[in-house]
Amino acid sequence: MTVHIAKVKVRPRKNLPPNVCAVELSNMLGCWAATGDTLASNQCQAAAETLFQCMRTAPVRGKQPRSSINYHLARLGRNSK
């Protein structure tokens, strides 16, 4: 079921903040791909340690609030009938 309502404006989604440990993660994944050391016990131990330290000190993001656009469109659809 599609509801057509004239003059409805929807704000675009806000950009998410960048991942703060993306560089460390890509370094560790690259090390795993190059050496096959998926347990991070030999060659990739330093990359795993830097990723661990980054994840430990990274700020914790809260849960993003869910969009309420469907709720508001449903209310507008009921009112326009």
C-alpha positions as CSV (number, residue, x, y, z in Angstrom):
1,M,0.0,0.0,0.0
2,T,1.4,3.3,-1.0
3,V,0.4,6.6,0.5
4,H,0.7,9.8,-1.6
5,I,0.7,13.0,0.4
6,A,1.4,16.3,-1.2
7,K,4.0,18.6,0.2
8,V,5.8,16.2,2.5
9,K,9.4,17.0,3.3
10,V,11.8,14.4,4.6
11,R,15.2,15.3,6.1
12,P,18.1,13.4,4.8
13,R,19.9,11.0,7.1
14,K,22.8,12.5,9.1
15,N,26.2,11.2,8.3
16,L,27.6,8.7,10.7
17,P,30.9,9.6,12.4
18,P,33.9,7.8,10.9
19,N,35.3,4.6,12.4
20,V,38.2,5.6,14.6
21,C,40.0,2.3,14.4
22,A,39.6,1.7,10.6
23,V,43.4,2.1,9.9
24,E,44.4,-0.3,12.6
25,L,41.8,-2.9,11.5
26,S,42.9,-2.6,7.9
27,N,46.5,-3.1,9.0
28,M,45.7,-6.2,10.9
29,L,43.5,-7.6,8.0
30,G,46.3,-6.9,5.6
31,C,48.8,-8.7,7.8
32,W,46.5,-11.7,8.1
33,A,46.1,-11.8,4.3
34,A,49.9,-11.5,3.7
35,T,51.1,-14.0,6.3
36,G,48.1,-16.3,7.1
37,D,48.7,-15.7,10.8
38,T,45.0,-15.5,11.8
39,L,45.7,-16.3,15.5
40,A,48.0,-13.2,15.7
41,S,50.6,-15.1,17.5
42,N,53.7,-14.4,15.4
43,Q,54.0,-11.8,12.7
44,C,50.7,-10.0,13.3
45,Q,51.0,-9.7,17.0
46,A,52.0,-6.0,16.9
47,A,49.1,-5.2,14.5
48,A,46.6,-7.0,16.8
49,E,48.0,-5.1,19.8
50,T,47.6,-1.7,18.2
51,L,44.0,-2.6,17.2
52,F,43.3,-3.8,20.7
53,Q,44.6,-0.6,22.2
54,C,42.6,1.5,19.8
55,M,39.4,-0.4,20.5
56,R,40.0,0.0,24.2
57,T,40.4,3.8,24.0
58,A,37.8,4.5,21.4
59,P,34.8,6.5,22.5
60,V,31.6,4.4,22.9
61,R,28.9,5.6,20.6
62,G,25.3,5.3,21.9
63,K,22.6,3.6,20.0
64,Q,21.2,5.8,17.1
65,P,17.6,6.8,17.5
66,R,15.3,5.1,15.0
67,S,13.7,7.2,12.4
68,S,10.1,8.1,13.1
69,I,9.3,9.0,9.5
70,N,7.0,6.0,9.0
71,Y,5.0,6.8,12.1
72,H,4.5,10.4,11.0
73,L,3.6,9.4,7.4
74,A,1.0,7.0,8.8
75,R,-0.5,9.8,10.9
76,L,-0.6,12.1,8.0
77,G,-2.2,9.4,5.8
78,R,-5.0,8.9,8.4
79,N,-5.7,12.6,8.7
80,S,-5.9,13.2,5.0
81,K,-8.7,10.6,4.4
